[in-house]
C-alpha cells in the first residue's frame, strides 16, 4: 500500500461529502431551527455550512437528532423555521441513513487501510511469502505475455 491508496480513499470521502452537501442544501435549506439545526453553524442554508455539518455528523455526532429535525412535516412544524416549504420530511430518513451507511463504510476502509499500511511498513520482511509470490507472479506474467 502506498500513500496514493490513502489519498484515493480520502478523496472519495471528500467527494461523498460534497455530493451529500449539495443534496442537503437542495432538500433542507429552508429549515432554520431545531434541536441541532441552528442559524449559525449547523444548518443546510449554504454549501459551506452543509459541508461542515456533514463532516461533524460523519463522526457520529447527533446525526439522528439532526435527522429528526429534518423529518418534521405539517402540522407539527412551522414553515420557514422547523420545516421546509417543499415538505420532504420523508426523504430525510433515507438521506441520513444512506449518508451514515456510506460514510461509515468509507471510514472503516480508511481505518483498515492505515492499519495494513503500517503493518506492511514495520512488520513484513522482504522475503515473506507474499513478496516472493508477487515477484514470481510478475515474472510469470511478463514471460507469458511475451510468448503470445
C-alpha angles and dihedrals in degrees: 000000000000139000087265092067091050090049091050093054091045091049089051089052091052091047092052090048089050093052095047091046091055090048091046092054089048094049106031108024094114095056107097105162138044143111092296104008112087135170096250115042119357109050144097099238093117138008098261094051091046092049092050091045091052091046089054095049091045085076089057096256111155095317091148092054089049089051091052089051089058097042097067114114134176132325091024095057143046116244111243094020116046099008135029126249091243093060099218098153092134091063092053093075092051091044096052096040090050091047094050093046094050096042093047090052092050093045091049091051091048091051093048091047092055092049093049092046092052091045091053092047099051109020110032115087125212095249097051120133094252093054092046091050092048092052092046091047092051090049091048091047095051091048092047093049093048092050095057 
